[in-house]
């Protein structure tokens, strides 16, 4: 949840999170493991959609990101 954010702010924040995760491999047992994340997001205006619709839109965006090859952000 990013209160009072516009689409561009949501996109930039999600991309910053995605890039930070992708740029920070996990070190375990002497091995470096690359980690990536797919992010699905949506913007809701108070009173225009209910919580279930907003969550469904974000979920749809997440699956679009995964189907797009992963390690990306989709904003609906």
mmCIF file of the N, C-alpha and C atoms, coordinates in Angstrom:
data_MODEL
# 
_entry.id   MODEL 
# 
loop_
_atom_site.group_PDB 
_atom_site.id 
_atom_site.type_symbol 
_atom_site.label_atom_id 
_atom_site.label_alt_id 
_atom_site.label_comp_id 
_atom_site.label_asym_id 
_atom_site.label_entity_id 
_atom_site.label_seq_id 
_atom_site.pdbx_PDB_ins_code 
_atom_site.Cartn_x 
_atom_site.Cartn_y 
_atom_site.Cartn_z 
_atom_site.occupancy 
_atom_site.B_iso_or_equiv 
_atom_site.pdbx_formal_charge 
_atom_site.auth_seq_id 
_atom_site.auth_comp_id 
_atom_site.auth_asym_id 
_atom_site.auth_atom_id 
_atom_site.pdbx_PDB_model_num 
ATOM 1   N N  . UNK A 1 1  ? 0.839   -1.163  0.000   1.00 0.00 ? 1  UNK A N  1 
ATOM 2   C CA . UNK A 1 1  ? 0.000   0.000   0.000   1.00 0.00 ? 1  UNK A CA 1 
ATOM 3   C C  . UNK A 1 1  ? 0.892   1.235   0.000   1.00 0.00 ? 1  UNK A C  1 
ATOM 4   N N  . UNK A 1 2  ? 0.625   2.108   -0.939  1.00 0.00 ? 2  UNK A N  1 
ATOM 5   C CA . UNK A 1 2  ? 1.337   3.382   -1.012  1.00 0.00 ? 2  UNK A CA 1 
ATOM 6   C C  . UNK A 1 2  ? 0.285   4.493   -1.031  1.00 0.00 ? 2  UNK A C  1 
ATOM 7   N N  . UNK A 1 3  ? -0.119  4.979   0.128   1.00 0.00 ? 3  UNK A N  1 
ATOM 8   C CA . UNK A 1 3  ? -1.179  5.980   0.176   1.00 0.00 ? 3  UNK A CA 1 
ATOM 9   C C  . UNK A 1 3  ? -0.794  7.271   -0.532  1.00 0.00 ? 3  UNK A C  1 
ATOM 10  N N  . UNK A 1 4  ? -1.774  7.862   -1.171  1.00 0.00 ? 4  UNK A N  1 
ATOM 11  C CA . UNK A 1 4  ? -1.628  9.171   -1.820  1.00 0.00 ? 4  UNK A CA 1 
ATOM 12  C C  . UNK A 1 4  ? -0.561  9.199   -2.910  1.00 0.00 ? 4  UNK A C  1 
ATOM 13  N N  . UNK A 1 5  ? -0.362  8.089   -3.595  1.00 0.00 ? 5  UNK A N  1 
ATOM 14  C CA . UNK A 1 5  ? 0.617   8.039   -4.681  1.00 0.00 ? 5  UNK A CA 1 
ATOM 15  C C  . UNK A 1 5  ? -0.086  7.970   -6.026  1.00 0.00 ? 5  UNK A C  1 
ATOM 16  N N  . UNK A 1 6  ? 0.508   8.630   -6.989  1.00 0.00 ? 6  UNK A N  1 
ATOM 17  C CA . UNK A 1 6  ? 0.014   8.573   -8.359  1.00 0.00 ? 6  UNK A CA 1 
ATOM 18  C C  . UNK A 1 6  ? 0.697   7.417   -9.074  1.00 0.00 ? 6  UNK A C  1 
ATOM 19  N N  . UNK A 1 7  ? 0.179   7.082   -10.267 1.00 0.00 ? 7  UNK A N  1 
ATOM 20  C CA . UNK A 1 7  ? 0.694   5.929   -11.015 1.00 0.00 ? 7  UNK A CA 1 
ATOM 21  C C  . UNK A 1 7  ? 2.207   5.984   -11.200 1.00 0.00 ? 7  UNK A C  1 
ATOM 22  N N  . UNK A 1 8  ? 2.723   7.121   -11.586 1.00 0.00 ? 8  UNK A N  1 
ATOM 23  C CA . UNK A 1 8  ? 4.166   7.234   -11.831 1.00 0.00 ? 8  UNK A CA 1 
ATOM 24  C C  . UNK A 1 8  ? 4.964   6.978   -10.556 1.00 0.00 ? 8  UNK A C  1 
ATOM 25  N N  . UNK A 1 9  ? 4.477   7.443   -9.421  1.00 0.00 ? 9  UNK A N  1 
ATOM 26  C CA . UNK A 1 9  ? 5.164   7.208   -8.150  1.00 0.00 ? 9  UNK A CA 1 
ATOM 27  C C  . UNK A 1 9  ? 5.138   5.725   -7.780  1.00 0.00 ? 9  UNK A C  1 
ATOM 28  N N  . UNK A 1 10 ? 4.010   5.075   -8.024  1.00 0.00 ? 10 UNK A N  1 
ATOM 29  C CA . UNK A 1 10 ? 3.904   3.641   -7.744  1.00 0.00 ? 10 UNK A CA 1 
ATOM 30  C C  . UNK A 1 10 ? 4.880   2.873   -8.629  1.00 0.00 ? 10 UNK A C  1 
ATOM 31  N N  . UNK A 1 11 ? 4.908   3.204   -9.917  1.00 0.00 ? 11 UNK A N  1 
ATOM 32  C CA . UNK A 1 11 ? 5.815   2.553   -10.863 1.00 0.00 ? 11 UNK A CA 1 
ATOM 33  C C  . UNK A 1 11 ? 7.268   2.722   -10.415 1.00 0.00 ? 11 UNK A C  1 
ATOM 34  N N  . UNK A 1 12 ? 7.657   3.943   -10.090 1.00 0.00 ? 12 UNK A N  1 
ATOM 35  C CA . UNK A 1 12 ? 9.037   4.207   -9.691  1.00 0.00 ? 12 UNK A CA 1 
ATOM 36  C C  . UNK A 1 12 ? 9.408   3.449   -8.412  1.00 0.00 ? 12 UNK A C  1 
ATOM 37  N N  . UNK A 1 13 ? 8.512   3.420   -7.449  1.00 0.00 ? 13 UNK A N  1 
ATOM 38  C CA . UNK A 1 13 ? 8.778   2.714   -6.200  1.00 0.00 ? 13 UNK A CA 1 
ATOM 39  C C  . UNK A 1 13 ? 8.917   1.209   -6.442  1.00 0.00 ? 13 UNK A C  1 
ATOM 40  N N  . UNK A 1 14 ? 7.995   0.650   -7.215  1.00 0.00 ? 14 UNK A N  1 
ATOM 41  C CA . UNK A 1 14 ? 8.056   -0.788  -7.517  1.00 0.00 ? 14 UNK A CA 1 
ATOM 42  C C  . UNK A 1 14 ? 9.339   -1.134  -8.265  1.00 0.00 ? 14 UNK A C  1 
ATOM 43  N N  . UNK A 1 15 ? 9.725   -0.314  -9.212  1.00 0.00 ? 15 UNK A N  1 
ATOM 44  C CA . UNK A 1 15 ? 10.958  -0.566  -9.966  1.00 0.00 ? 15 UNK A CA 1 
ATOM 45  C C  . UNK A 1 15 ? 12.192  -0.438  -9.082  1.00 0.00 ? 15 UNK A C  1 
ATOM 46  N N  . UNK A 1 16 ? 12.185  0.504   -8.164  1.00 0.00 ? 16 UNK A N  1 
ATOM 47  C CA . UNK A 1 16 ? 13.308  0.665   -7.246  1.00 0.00 ? 16 UNK A CA 1 
ATOM 48  C C  . UNK A 1 16 ? 13.440  -0.581  -6.356  1.00 0.00 ? 16 UNK A C  1 
ATOM 49  N N  . UNK A 1 17 ? 12.310  -1.103  -5.879  1.00 0.00 ? 17 UNK A N  1 
ATOM 50  C CA . UNK A 1 17 ? 12.325  -2.321  -5.065  1.00 0.00 ? 17 UNK A CA 1 
ATOM 51  C C  . UNK A 1 17 ? 12.820  -3.501  -5.896  1.00 0.00 ? 17 UNK A C  1 
ATOM 52  N N  . UNK A 1 18 ? 12.293  -3.643  -7.117  1.00 0.00 ? 18 UNK A N  1 
ATOM 53  C CA . UNK A 1 18 ? 12.681  -4.756  -7.989  1.00 0.00 ? 18 UNK A CA 1 
ATOM 54  C C  . UNK A 1 18 ? 14.177  -4.721  -8.284  1.00 0.00 ? 18 UNK A C  1 
ATOM 55  N N  . UNK A 1 19 ? 14.688  -3.544  -8.629  1.00 0.00 ? 19 UNK A N  1 
ATOM 56  C CA . UNK A 1 19 ? 16.109  -3.408  -8.959  1.00 0.00 ? 19 UNK A CA 1 
ATOM 57  C C  . UNK A 1 19 ? 16.994  -3.680  -7.743  1.00 0.00 ? 19 UNK A C  1 
ATOM 58  N N  . UNK A 1 20 ? 16.565  -3.238  -6.572  1.00 0.00 ? 20 UNK A N  1 
ATOM 59  C CA . UNK A 1 20 ? 17.356  -3.470  -5.358  1.00 0.00 ? 20 UNK A CA 1 
ATOM 60  C C  . UNK A 1 20 ? 17.456  -4.956  -5.052  1.00 0.00 ? 20 UNK A C  1 
ATOM 61  N N  . UNK A 1 21 ? 16.356  -5.664  -5.220  1.00 0.00 ? 21 UNK A N  1 
ATOM 62  C CA . UNK A 1 21 ? 16.373  -7.116  -4.968  1.00 0.00 ? 21 UNK A CA 1 
ATOM 63  C C  . UNK A 1 21 ? 17.248  -7.816  -6.000  1.00 0.00 ? 21 UNK A C  1 
ATOM 64  N N  . UNK A 1 22 ? 17.088  -7.462  -7.264  1.00 0.00 ? 22 UNK A N  1 
ATOM 65  C CA . UNK A 1 22 ? 17.874  -8.089  -8.325  1.00 0.00 ? 22 UNK A CA 1 
ATOM 66  C C  . UNK A 1 22 ? 19.368  -7.787  -8.178  1.00 0.00 ? 22 UNK A C  1 
ATOM 67  N N  . UNK A 1 23 ? 19.676  -6.640  -7.580  1.00 0.00 ? 23 UNK A N  1 
ATOM 68  C CA . UNK A 1 23 ? 21.073  -6.251  -7.419  1.00 0.00 ? 23 UNK A CA 1 
ATOM 69  C C  . UNK A 1 23 ? 21.707  -6.728  -6.129  1.00 0.00 ? 23 UNK A C  1 
ATOM 70  N N  . UNK A 1 24 ? 20.990  -7.540  -5.375  1.00 0.00 ? 24 UNK A N  1 
ATOM 71  C CA . UNK A 1 24 ? 21.503  -8.006  -4.086  1.00 0.00 ? 24 UNK A CA 1 
ATOM 72  C C  . UNK A 1 24 ? 21.440  -9.526  -3.990  1.00 0.00 ? 24 UNK A C  1 
ATOM 73  N N  . UNK A 1 25 ? 22.417  -10.203 -4.584  1.00 0.00 ? 25 UNK A N  1 
ATOM 74  C CA . UNK A 1 25 ? 22.406  -11.668 -4.504  1.00 0.00 ? 25 UNK A CA 1 
ATOM 75  C C  . UNK A 1 25 ? 22.526  -12.137 -3.057  1.00 0.00 ? 25 UNK A C  1 
ATOM 76  N N  . UNK A 1 26 ? 22.019  -13.320 -2.805  1.00 0.00 ? 26 UNK A N  1 
ATOM 77  C CA . UNK A 1 26 ? 22.077  -13.928 -1.476  1.00 0.00 ? 26 UNK A CA 1 
ATOM 78  C C  . UNK A 1 26 ? 23.309  -14.817 -1.414  1.00 0.00 ? 26 UNK A C  1 
ATOM 79  N N  . UNK A 1 27 ? 24.070  -14.657 -0.349  1.00 0.00 ? 27 UNK A N  1 
ATOM 80  C CA . UNK A 1 27 ? 25.246  -15.498 -0.151  1.00 0.00 ? 27 UNK A CA 1 
ATOM 81  C C  . UNK A 1 27 ? 24.909  -16.564 0.874   1.00 0.00 ? 27 UNK A C  1 
ATOM 82  N N  . UNK A 1 28 ? 25.089  -17.814 0.502   1.00 0.00 ? 28 UNK A N  1 
ATOM 83  C CA . UNK A 1 28 ? 24.827  -18.915 1.426   1.00 0.00 ? 28 UNK A CA 1 
ATOM 84  C C  . UNK A 1 28 ? 25.772  -20.070 1.110   1.00 0.00 ? 28 UNK A C  1 
ATOM 85  N N  . UNK A 1 29 ? 26.350  -20.613 2.128   1.00 0.00 ? 29 UNK A N  1 
ATOM 86  C CA . UNK A 1 29 ? 27.273  -21.751 2.002   1.00 0.00 ? 29 UNK A CA 1 
ATOM 87  C C  . UNK A 1 29 ? 28.332  -21.497 0.930   1.00 0.00 ? 29 UNK A C  1 
ATOM 88  N N  . UNK A 1 30 ? 28.798  -20.258 0.867   1.00 0.00 ? 30 UNK A N  1 
ATOM 89  C CA . UNK A 1 30 ? 29.836  -19.919 -0.095  1.00 0.00 ? 30 UNK A CA 1 
ATOM 90  C C  . UNK A 1 30 ? 29.352  -19.735 -1.518  1.00 0.00 ? 30 UNK A C  1 
ATOM 91  N N  . UNK A 1 31 ? 28.059  -19.809 -1.724  1.00 0.00 ? 31 UNK A N  1 
ATOM 92  C CA . UNK A 1 31 ? 27.486  -19.634 -3.059  1.00 0.00 ? 31 UNK A CA 1 
ATOM 93  C C  . UNK A 1 31 ? 26.725  -18.329 -3.143  1.00 0.00 ? 31 UNK A C  1 
ATOM 94  N N  . UNK A 1 32 ? 26.787  -17.710 -4.299  1.00 0.00 ? 32 UNK A N  1 
ATOM 95  C CA . UNK A 1 32 ? 26.023  -16.494 -4.557  1.00 0.00 ? 32 UNK A CA 1 
ATOM 96  C C  . UNK A 1 32 ? 24.802  -16.870 -5.389  1.00 0.00 ? 32 UNK A C  1 
ATOM 97  N N  . UNK A 1 33 ? 23.614  -16.583 -4.869  1.00 0.00 ? 33 UNK A N  1 
ATOM 98  C CA . UNK A 1 33 ? 22.370  -16.939 -5.554  1.00 0.00 ? 33 UNK A CA 1 
ATOM 99  C C  . UNK A 1 33 ? 21.655  -15.673 -5.985  1.00 0.00 ? 33 UNK A C  1 
ATOM 100 N N  . UNK A 1 34 ? 21.370  -15.583 -7.285  1.00 0.00 ? 34 UNK A N  1 
ATOM 101 C CA . UNK A 1 34 ? 20.635  -14.436 -7.807  1.00 0.00 ? 34 UNK A CA 1 
ATOM 102 C C  . UNK A 1 34 ? 19.171  -14.546 -7.392  1.00 0.00 ? 34 UNK A C  1 
ATOM 103 N N  . UNK A 1 35 ? 18.607  -13.433 -6.964  1.00 0.00 ? 35 UNK A N  1 
ATOM 104 C CA . UNK A 1 35 ? 17.198  -13.381 -6.565  1.00 0.00 ? 35 UNK A CA 1 
ATOM 105 C C  . UNK A 1 35 ? 16.524  -12.289 -7.377  1.00 0.00 ? 35 UNK A C  1 
ATOM 106 N N  . UNK A 1 36 ? 15.340  -12.592 -7.892  1.00 0.00 ? 36 UNK A N  1 
ATOM 107 C CA . UNK A 1 36 ? 14.560  -11.585 -8.607  1.00 0.00 ? 36 UNK A CA 1 
ATOM 108 C C  . UNK A 1 36 ? 13.138  -11.587 -8.069  1.00 0.00 ? 36 UNK A C  1 
ATOM 109 N N  . UNK A 1 37 ? 12.383  -10.595 -8.455  1.00 0.00 ? 37 UNK A N  1 
ATOM 110 C CA . UNK A 1 37 ? 11.002  -10.478 -8.005  1.00 0.00 ? 37 UNK A CA 1 
ATOM 111 C C  . UNK A 1 37 ? 10.148  -9.940  -9.150  1.00 0.00 ? 37 UNK A C  1 
ATOM 112 N N  . UNK A 1 38 ? 8.945   -10.457 -9.235  1.00 0.00 ? 38 UNK A N  1 
ATOM 113 C CA . UNK A 1 38 ? 7.943   -9.920  -10.150 1.00 0.00 ? 38 UNK A CA 1 
ATOM 114 C C  . UNK A 1 38 ? 6.971   -9.103  -9.314  1.00 0.00 ? 38 UNK A C  1 
ATOM 115 N N  . UNK A 1 39 ? 6.627   -7.925  -9.793  1.00 0.00 ? 39 UNK A N  1 
ATOM 116 C CA . UNK A 1 39 ? 5.743   -7.044  -9.042  1.00 0.00 ? 39 UNK A CA 1 
ATOM 117 C C  . UNK A 1 39 ? 4.522   -6.701  -9.881  1.00 0.00 ? 39 UNK A C  1 
ATOM 118 N N  . UNK A 1 40 ? 3.365   -6.886  -9.294  1.00 0.00 ? 40 UNK A N  1 
ATOM 119 C CA . UNK A 1 40 ? 2.109   -6.476  -9.904  1.00 0.00 ? 40 UNK A CA 1 
ATOM 120 C C  . UNK A 1 40 ? 1.484   -5.416  -9.028  1.00 0.00 ? 40 UNK A C  1 
ATOM 121 N N  . UNK A 1 41 ? 1.048   -4.323  -9.635  1.00 0.00 ? 41 UNK A N  1 
ATOM 122 C CA . UNK A 1 41 ? 0.494   -3.219  -8.847  1.00 0.00 ? 41 UNK A CA 1 
ATOM 123 C C  . UNK A 1 41 ? -0.668  -2.573  -9.593  1.00 0.00 ? 41 UNK A C  1 
ATOM 124 N N  . UNK A 1 42 ? -1.439  -1.838  -8.831  1.00 0.00 ? 42 UNK A N  1 
ATOM 125 C CA . UNK A 1 42 ? -2.539  -1.063  -9.399  1.00 0.00 ? 42 UNK A CA 1 
ATOM 126 C C  . UNK A 1 42 ? -2.734  0.177   -8.542  1.00 0.00 ? 42 UNK A C  1 
ATOM 127 N N  . UNK A 1 43 ? -3.435  1.143   -9.085  1.00 0.00 ? 43 UNK A N  1 
ATOM 128 C CA . UNK A 1 43 ? -3.739  2.370   -8.358  1.00 0.00 ? 43 UNK A CA 1 
ATOM 129 C C  . UNK A 1 43 ? -5.245  2.459   -8.208  1.00 0.00 ? 43 UNK A C  1 
ATOM 130 N N  . UNK A 1 44 ? -5.671  2.732   -7.006  1.00 0.00 ? 44 UNK A N  1 
ATOM 131 C CA . UNK A 1 44 ? -7.092  2.834   -6.717  1.00 0.00 ? 44 UNK A CA 1 
ATOM 132 C C  . UNK A 1 44 ? -7.394  4.206   -6.141  1.00 0.00 ? 44 UNK A C  1 
ATOM 133 N N  . UNK A 1 45 ? -8.459  4.797   -6.590  1.00 0.00 ? 45 UNK A N  1 
ATOM 134 C CA . UNK A 1 45 ? -8.902  6.078   -6.051  1.00 0.00 ? 45 UNK A CA 1 
ATOM 135 C C  . UNK A 1 45 ? -10.026 5.805   -5.058  1.00 0.00 ? 45 UNK A C  1 
ATOM 136 N N  . UNK A 1 46 ? -9.973  6.457   -3.941  1.00 0.00 ? 46 UNK A N  1 
ATOM 137 C CA . UNK A 1 46 ? -10.999 6.251   -2.908  1.00 0.00 ? 46 UNK A CA 1 
ATOM 138 C C  . UNK A 1 46 ? -12.395 6.381   -3.510  1.00 0.00 ? 46 UNK A C  1 
ATOM 139 N N  . UNK A 1 47 ? -13.202 5.377   -3.229  1.00 0.00 ? 47 UNK A N  1 
ATOM 140 C CA . UNK A 1 47 ? -14.584 5.414   -3.652  1.00 0.00 ? 47 UNK A CA 1 
ATOM 141 C C  . UNK A 1 47 ? -14.861 4.887   -5.044  1.00 0.00 ? 47 UNK A C  1 
ATOM 142 N N  . UNK A 1 48 ? -13.809 4.623   -5.842  1.00 0.00 ? 48 UNK A N  1 
ATOM 143 C CA . UNK A 1 48 ? -14.053 4.149   -7.210  1.00 0.00 ? 48 UNK A CA 1 
ATOM 144 C C  . UNK A 1 48 ? -14.052 2.638   -7.319  1.00 0.00 ? 48 UNK A C  1 
ATOM 145 N N  . UNK A 1 49 ? -13.299 1.960   -6.467  1.00 0.00 ? 49 UNK A N  1 
ATOM 146 C CA . UNK A 1 49 ? -13.271 0.493   -6.475  1.00 0.00 ? 49 UNK A CA 1 
ATOM 147 C C  . UNK A 1 49 ? -13.217 0.002   -5.039  1.00 0.00 ? 49 UNK A C  1 
ATOM 148 N N  . UNK A 1 50 ? -13.705 -1.198  -4.823  1.00 0.00 ? 50 UNK A N  1 
ATOM 149 C CA . UNK A 1 50 ? -13.609 -1.741  -3.476  1.00 0.00 ? 50 UNK A CA 1 
ATOM 150 C C  . UNK A 1 50 ? -12.304 -2.522  -3.328  1.00 0.00 ? 50 UNK A C  1 
ATOM 151 N N  . UNK A 1 51 ? -12.050 -2.975  -2.118  1.00 0.00 ? 51 UNK A N  1 
ATOM 152 C CA . UNK A 1 51 ? -10.777 -3.642  -1.823  1.00 0.00 ? 51 UNK A CA 1 
ATOM 153 C C  . UNK A 1 51 ? -10.587 -4.914  -2.634  1.00 0.00 ? 51 UNK A C  1 
ATOM 154 N N  . UNK A 1 52 ? -11.646 -5.682  -2.820  1.00 0.00 ? 52 UNK A N  1 
ATOM 155 C CA . UNK A 1 52 ? -11.542 -6.926  -3.580  1.00 0.00 ? 52 UNK A CA 1 
ATOM 156 C C  . UNK A 1 52 ? -11.189 -6.657  -5.037  1.00 0.00 ? 52 UNK A C  1 
ATOM 157 N N  . UNK A 1 53 ? -11.780 -5.633  -5.634  1.00 0.00 ? 53 UNK A N  1 
ATOM 158 C CA . UNK A 1 53 ? -11.463 -5.290  -7.025  1.00 0.00 ? 53 UNK A CA 1 
ATOM 159 C C  . UNK A 1 53 ? -10.017 -4.821  -7.152  1.00 0.00 ? 53 UNK A C  1 
ATOM 160 N N  . UNK A 1 54 ? -9.572  -4.034  -6.189  1.00 0.00 ? 54 UNK A N  1 
ATOM 161 C CA . UNK A 1 54 ? -8.192  -3.540  -6.211  1.00 0.00 ? 54 UNK A CA 1 
ATOM 162 C C  . UNK A 1 54 ? -7.200  -4.690  -6.079  1.00 0.00 ? 54 UNK A C  1 
ATOM 163 N N  . UNK A 1 55 ? -7.447  -5.589  -5.144  1.00 0.00 ? 55 UNK A N  1 
ATOM 164 C CA . UNK A 1 55 ? -6.575  -6.748  -4.960  1.00 0.00 ? 55 UNK A CA 1 
ATOM 165 C C  . UNK A 1 55 ? -6.579  -7.640  -6.194  1.00 0.00 ? 55 UNK A C  1 
ATOM 166 N N  . UNK A 1 56 ? -7.745  -7.834  -6.804  1.00 0.00 ? 56 UNK A N  1 
ATOM 167 C CA . UNK A 1 56 ? -7.833  -8.658  -8.016  1.00 0.00 ? 56 UNK A CA 1 
ATOM 168 C C  . UNK A 1 56 ? -7.023  -8.033  -9.148  1.00 0.00 ? 56 UNK A C  1 
ATOM 169 N N  . UNK A 1 57 ? -7.074  -6.709  -9.288  1.00 0.00 ? 57 UNK A N  1 
ATOM 170 C CA . UNK A 1 57 ? -6.301  -6.026  -10.337 1.00 0.00 ? 57 UNK A CA 1 
ATOM 171 C C  . UNK A 1 57 ? -4.800  -6.180  -10.098 1.00 0.00 ? 57 UNK A C  1 
ATOM 172 N N  . UNK A 1 58 ? -4.368  -6.045  -8.850  1.00 0.00 ? 58 UNK A N  1 
ATOM 173 C CA . UNK A 1 58 ? -2.947  -6.210  -8.529  1.00 0.00 ? 58 UNK A CA 1 
ATOM 174 C C  . UNK A 1 58 ? -2.504  -7.651  -8.775  1.00 0.00 ? 58 UNK A C  1 
ATOM 175 N N  . UNK A 1 59 ? -3.353  -8.601  -8.447  1.00 0.00 ? 59 UNK A N  1 
ATOM 176 C CA . UNK A 1 59 ? -3.052  -10.009 -8.684  1.00 0.00 ? 59 UNK A CA 1 
ATOM 177 C C  . UNK A 1 59 ? -2.924  -10.295 -10.178 1.00 0.00 ? 59 UNK A C  1 
ATOM 178 N N  . UNK A 1 60 ? -3.819  -9.736  -10.970 1.00 0.00 ? 60 UNK A N  1 
ATOM 179 C CA . UNK A 1 60 ? -3.745  -9.877  -12.427 1.00 0.00 ? 60 UNK A CA 1 
ATOM 180 C C  . UNK A 1 60 ? -2.430  -9.307  -12.948 1.00 0.00 ? 60 UNK A C  1 
ATOM 181 N N  . UNK A 1 61 ? -2.050  -8.142  -12.438 1.00 0.00 ? 61 UNK A N  1 
ATOM 182 C CA . UNK A 1 61 ? -0.793  -7.515  -12.851 1.00 0.00 ? 61 UNK A CA 1 
ATOM 183 C C  . UNK A 1 61 ? 0.399   -8.384  -12.481 1.00 0.00 ? 61 UNK A C  1 
ATOM 184 N N  . UNK A 1 62 ? 0.358   -9.008  -11.299 1.00 0.00 ? 62 UNK A N  1 
ATOM 185 C CA . UNK A 1 62 ? 1.443   -9.890  -10.871 1.00 0.00 ? 62 UNK A CA 1 
ATOM 186 C C  . UNK A 1 62 ? 1.603   -11.061 -11.836 1.00 0.00 ? 62 UNK A C  1 
ATOM 187 N N  . UNK A 1 63 ? 0.509   -11.700 -12.204 1.00 0.00 ? 63 UNK A N  1 
ATOM 188 C CA . UNK A 1 63 ? 0.599   -12.839 -13.117 1.00 0.00 ? 63 UNK A CA 1 
ATOM 189 C C  . UNK A 1 63 ? 1.037   -12.404 -14.512 1.00 0.00 ? 63 UNK A C  1 
ATOM 190 N N  . UNK A 1 64 ? 0.680   -11.195 -14.926 1.00 0.00 ? 64 UNK A N  1 
ATOM 191 C CA . UNK A 1 64 ? 1.182   -10.671 -16.199 1.00 0.00 ? 64 UNK A CA 1 
ATOM 192 C C  . UNK A 1 64 ? 2.694   -10.480 -16.131 1.00 0.00 ? 64 UNK A C  1 
ATOM 193 N N  . UNK A 1 65 ? 3.186   -9.999  -14.986 1.00 0.00 ? 65 UNK A N  1 
ATOM 194 C CA . UNK A 1 65 ? 4.629   -9.821  -14.809 1.00 0.00 ? 65 UNK A CA 1 
ATOM 195 C C  . UNK A 1 65 ? 5.351   -11.162 -14.860 1.00 0.00 ? 65 UNK A C  1 
ATOM 196 N N  . UNK A 1 66 ? 4.801   -12.170 -14.223 1.00 0.00 ? 66 UNK A N  1 
ATOM 197 C CA . UNK A 1 66 ? 5.409   -13.500 -14.254 1.00 0.00 ? 66 UNK A CA 1 
ATOM 198 C C  . UNK A 1 66 ? 5.405   -14.071 -15.672 1.00 0.00 ? 66 UNK A C  1 
ATOM 199 N N  . UNK A 1 67 ? 4.304   -13.891 -16.386 1.00 0.00 ? 67 UNK A N  1 
ATOM 200 C CA . UNK A 1 67 ? 4.200   -14.406 -17.755 1.00 0.00 ? 67 UNK A CA 1 
ATOM 201 C C  . UNK A 1 67 ? 5.062   -13.626 -18.733 1.00 0.00 ? 67 UNK A C  1 
ATOM 202 N N  . UNK A 1 68 ? 5.439   -12.412 -18.374 1.00 0.00 ? 68 UNK A N  1 
ATOM 203 C CA . UNK A 1 68 ? 6.296   -11.578 -19.230 1.00 0.00 ? 68 UNK A CA 1 
ATOM 204 C C  . UNK A 1 68 ? 7.763   -11.941 -19.107 1.00 0.00 ? 68 UNK A C  1 
ATOM 205 N N  . UNK A 1 69 ? 8.072   -12.957 -18.327 1.00 0.00 ? 69 UNK A N  1 
ATOM 206 C CA . UNK A 1 69 ? 9.452   -13.399 -18.194 1.00 0.00 ? 69 UNK A CA 1 
ATOM 207 C C  . UNK A 1 69 ? 10.028  -13.180 -16.822 1.00 0.00 ? 69 UNK A C  1 
ATOM 208 N N  . UNK A 1 70 ? 9.215   -12.701 -15.898 1.00 0.00 ? 70 UNK A N  1 
ATOM 209 C CA . UNK A 1 70 ? 9.623   -12.481 -14.516 1.00 0.00 ? 70 UNK A CA 1 
ATOM 210 C C  . UNK A 1 70 ? 10.619  -11.334 -14.398 1.00 0.00 ? 70 UNK A C  1 
ATOM 211 N N  . UNK A 1 71 ? 10.935  -10.984 -13.158 1.00 0.00 ? 71 UNK A N  1 
ATOM 212 C CA . UNK A 1 71 ? 11.836  -9.876  -12.858 1.00 0.00 ? 71 UNK A CA 1 
ATOM 213 C C  . UNK A 1 71 ? 11.398  -8.588  -13.566 1.00 0.00 ? 71 UNK A C  1 
ATOM 214 N N  . UNK A 1 72 ? 10.108  -8.298  -13.463 1.00 0.00 ? 72 UNK A N  1 
ATOM 215 C CA . UNK A 1 72 ? 9.618   -7.055  -14.050 1.00 0.00 ? 72 UNK A CA 1 
ATOM 216 C C  . UNK A 1 72 ? 8.434   -6.547  -13.243 1.00 0.00 ? 72 UNK A C  1 
ATOM 217 N N  . UNK A 1 73 ? 8.019   -5.339  -13.564 1.00 0.00 ? 73 UNK A N  1 
ATOM 218 C CA . UNK A 1 73 ? 6.889   -4.706  -12.903 1.00 0.00 ? 73 UNK A CA 1 
ATOM 219 C C  . UNK A 1 73 ? 5.785   -4.452  -13.909 1.00 0.00 ? 73 UNK A C  1 
ATOM 220 N N  . UNK A 1 74 ? 4.573   -4.813  -13.545 1.00 0.00 ? 74 UNK A N  1 
ATOM 221 C CA . UNK A 1 74 ? 3.401   -4.500  -14.364 1.00 0.00 ? 74 UNK A CA 1 
ATOM 222 C C  . UNK A 1 74 ? 2.467   -3.670  -13.491 1.00 0.00 ? 74 UNK A C  1 
ATOM 223 N N  . UNK A 1 75 ? 2.035   -2.551  -14.019 1.00 0.00 ? 75 UNK A N  1 
ATOM 224 C CA . UNK A 1 75 ? 1.129   -1.664  -13.316 1.00 0.00 ? 75 UNK A CA 1 
ATOM 225 C C  . UNK A 1 75 ? -0.139  -1.532  -14.125 1.00 0.00 ? 75 UNK A C  1 
ATOM 226 N N  . UNK A 1 76 ? -1.269  -1.925  -13.531 1.00 0.00 ? 76 UNK A N  1 
ATOM 227 C CA . UNK A 1 76 ? -2.562  -1.793  -14.200 1.00 0.00 ? 76 UNK A CA 1 
ATOM 228 C C  . UNK A 1 76 ? -3.289  -0.591  -13.652 1.00 0.00 ? 76 UNK A C  1 
# 
